[in-house]
């Protein structure tokens, strides 16, 4: 059995197709049905020859042959079942549609019992014949004739066949011509949907030759199609019992298991286990592993589900290793080992021929597996591709699985967090395996890797500390090295939904650290993404802050329904994990993919519909999925639509017809002629009609190649029904010029209208008719300008040309620098809506900052774009719903539906393209005014890190790599690439004539400083020579700055001079408060100290309830001392007495408040980083009031400060900077 083990390991991989080891080595082909040159011929003969040739070519590692069912589906969609297959255009169409390298086709002539075969291979790149072959044979022995034809073809190809390949080519499923004839007549009936007739033919074929296993297998398939599942299971199990080692027997066992899943899952598991246990591995084994994982998970057996996936994943890893060894030039050694093992194996077999022991039976079974032919239904490429879904499922299952079996190995690229030492990382970037096999591929100067981390059962993560060491050889504002943390699972559009990030832009090697709190939204599984964007990462580390899961925790505050607000979320449509594989697509690729995936329409009393296109252009199939709602609030789950083809269906558009029904338009390449527009209507019973093609080919050239996937190769269009009841399409043909208009009154007979601006290239047309019956047509031209045209008769058009301002200038290449490159612009849709009395509303995506709107009268003014709330750079669609709008945005794994009236708050002033900050204003129910600002270029993730309000009225806030400041309209910004002193400012303290900056994760006692009267991008650095460690607290009293450091020092600074340095016994300052001559400091150990002269005097304020860390300090107007503690709530020292306020007595909302700041009547406070934020708060000594913007919770406040005018500036880790102005 030792030799068997060696043989099984090696020969499993020897049986894999060549392309498993050398990407692209196998030529992908499809084999079309052969045609008779003279006469009609019998359909079964052409199909028999095609299928026999395909089966025999599949035995060669040189070819990857398209499955027969897919071929037939493509032929049906191309309407080629009964046309002349030898037509060159049809062959090119099929090759493009099937996305193969070459198409093999042929013909035959018959003279009595003799038959002559002719085969040709057309290369899809050169569109030319690159190989031919011929063979003679007998009509009553087609298998022999096909053998001769394939061998001649391979010989001319220069292919060298192994013995196993030659055996596969010469394999004969039956020697009976009558059986063969029945079988392929059955296939013809099956292709045409005559399943009962097909069953009769397959049964007749098997009756003529009981060893014709293929006929028996297809007989079972026909029983499935006839909904006779019990009989199908009996047929499959009988076939497997008669031929357990044949490929058809293995197919039958899998089909029997699949049919048993619902009614008898235990039996299904038994059958799948038999397939999964086969050695050497075959594709059925891996498919069975996946099915086992689903069934075990449904039974509540996570460890068994995990084992099944681990089997699949481990096999894929072995394939990857062998692929690497082959690519490294080690083929000869691997083959020598294989050959020696085969010799030992065969010798052992010959010596034990008559041995009936279990061991010898296993050896015989292994030999049968090694020499097995390829299945029609189970292929190595599909089976190996299962690892992507398996990887995500393994991560999801591991937490529960390892709790049941502690010795379980973690999934690839996954760290299991040890509660005793909760630190993960990579001492040398790239040493640890990444989560996905292909996520390390470089794209220019971009490289990324993903890792997962699983927290053990019994614990949950409250936050993490990210640490990354790296550098950027030539730093700019758009180059970096980055570490991001995401929730699990990753969504399809994950790249702008991270929880936290740390990134650097320094030329010298720098270690950056950042604390990321989850603000009460605790996590059990996390995903980490590391990116080198023209930068280099040396190492990385993540430390987890864990909490016992059974400890009680407050729940996040639910947003009160209140009154309507712009961007109010009304519903979510979850996109199931079918798209999870897309998470392994690199972010660089996903960012440039087409975003024209969504459509939405309101049908009034008939409800509403949303349609989404799922799948990836260029890499696979795309389909349309739909959801319906009766009231626009409750939506049905997304379901796949019946209008889909076998190829790609994309870019849906929904239009409300004049009769109140919905009309769907989309593009599809189902006929292999490139992109075409198709349409379907919604009937009264809410079913969609059969797809109908719009005959664009009669009026224009639209073909750009049926593989077109680039956004600039898509067929762009828009559709309306005008006030005369005509359907009008505005089409921008790929590679063509002008906007082509065609119209129809019945969607059957179309007429062409004059071309609009035939001398220009256009993208993204948007079409509408306003209340005065005027037509408006907008599009992006080849220079990335927005072109708006008006017409009264669809013949004469008056144009307007606009440059829509943007901050995408540095992305441009040969296009208009004010909008972005044409390729980027073309990825997003345009939308236009009539606004009676005001003109129109235009929606478009600024390629750097997100979705924009502009409401304007084109007769009087140009559009002035402003940002749309809560939608960034993800796919979107919008539609009118009565007087409102509903916009759908694909965010993460959800389609989020939001309601708008004007796309911005009514109190907003208009933001202009030249404004560096986006500004929005809203008012809460108490009349308090909220002003929110986001730096436009940071809209995707506005990462505020600190806040400080200067006496001169300037508000300061830190960003990931620097600082920003605002006074009125005077805006200032500096970052490390400009000379700012460090990343991640955590404290900003105005003091005297200076602004001081501290970064608590800088590993030395150093501050940054600039004069408030002379702002400069490059800050000075101020060292604390007598201090050690890093800065832990900082405050200003009068014109003196007080600084605490982790070495236990307390330093006083006046102007640019250090006055003195004191030391805390056994701890260090975590909070300092200074007012006039009063200076207090709290420590990590729970101590409270009062500065008397140059001596720190201890105050024992926590004697009764034990020491807890001080997180905030404030000195009130009457000299009272306010102390925030970690776990002990808020305390006040006044009139010689201490008083405590906590949620226990309902006087205070937080057990662990963070920063506090006093004013004349009480104290402002914010939650600590691990509390569930319920708002920024104010406490007057009796009761607390909480404040939040009416549109959303600030769930991740990071810092705040109170300005001299009484307003409060609040910084959020993910939503910018807020200014709260209280009414009272």
Secondary structure, DSSP 8 states (H G I E B T S, - for coil): -HHHHHHHHHHHHHTS-GGGTSTT-SEEEEE---EESSS---HHHHHHHHHHHHHHHHTSTTEEE--HHHHHHHHHHTT-TTS-TT-HHHHHHHHHHHT-SEEEEEEEEEETTEEEEEEEEEETTTTEEEEEEEEEEETT-HHHHHHHHHHHHHHHHT----HHHHHHHH--S-S-HHHHHHHHHHHHHHHTT-HHHHHHHHHHHHHH-TT-HHHHHHHHHHHHHTT-HHHHHHHHHHHHHH-TTSHHHHHHHHHHHHHHTTT-HHHHHHHHHHHHT-SS--HHHHHHHHHHHHHHHHTT-HHHHHHHHHHHHHHHHHHHHHHHHHHTT-HHHHHHHHHHHHHHHHHHHHHTTT--SHHHHHHHHHHHHHT----SS--HHHHHTTHHHHHHHHHHHHHHHHHH-TT----TTEEEEBTTB-EEEESSTT-S--SSTTTT--BTTEEEEEEEEEE-TTEEEEEEEEEEEEE-TT--TT-EEEEEEEESS--TB-TT--SEEEEE--SS-EEEEEEEE-TT--BSEEEEEEEEEB-EEEEEEEEEEEEETTS-----------S--TTEEEEEEE--GGGGGGGGS-HHHHHTS----EEEEE-GGG-EEEEEEES-TTTS-BEEEEEEESSSSSB---EE-TT--SSBEEEEEEEE-TTS-EEEEEEE-TTSSS-EEEEEEB-TTS-B---EE--GGGT----S-TT--SGGGS-EEEEEE-TTS-EEEEEE-TT--SBEEEEESSSSSEEE---BSTTS-EEEEEEEE-TTS-EEEEEEETTS-EEEEEESSSSS-EEEEE----S-GGG-SSS-TTT--HHHHTTS--EEEEETTTEEEEEEEETTTEEEEEEE-TTT-----EE-TT--SS-EEEEEETTEEEEEEEEBTEEEEEEESSSS-TT-----TT-SEEEEEEE-TTS-EEEEEEEGGGGGGB---EEEE-TTS-EEEEETTEEEEEETTEEEEEEGGGT-S-SS--EEEEETTEEEEE-TTSSSSEEEEEETTS--SS-EEEE-TT--S-EEEEEEETTEEEEEETTSEEEEEETTEEEEEEE-SSS-EEEEEEETTEEEEEETTS-EEEEETTEEEEE-TTTTT----EEEEEE-TTS-EEEEETTTEEEEEETTEEEEE-GGGTS-S-SSEEEEEE-SSSEEEEE-TTS----EEEE-SS-EEEE--TT---TTEEEEEE-TTS-EEEEETTBEEEEEE---
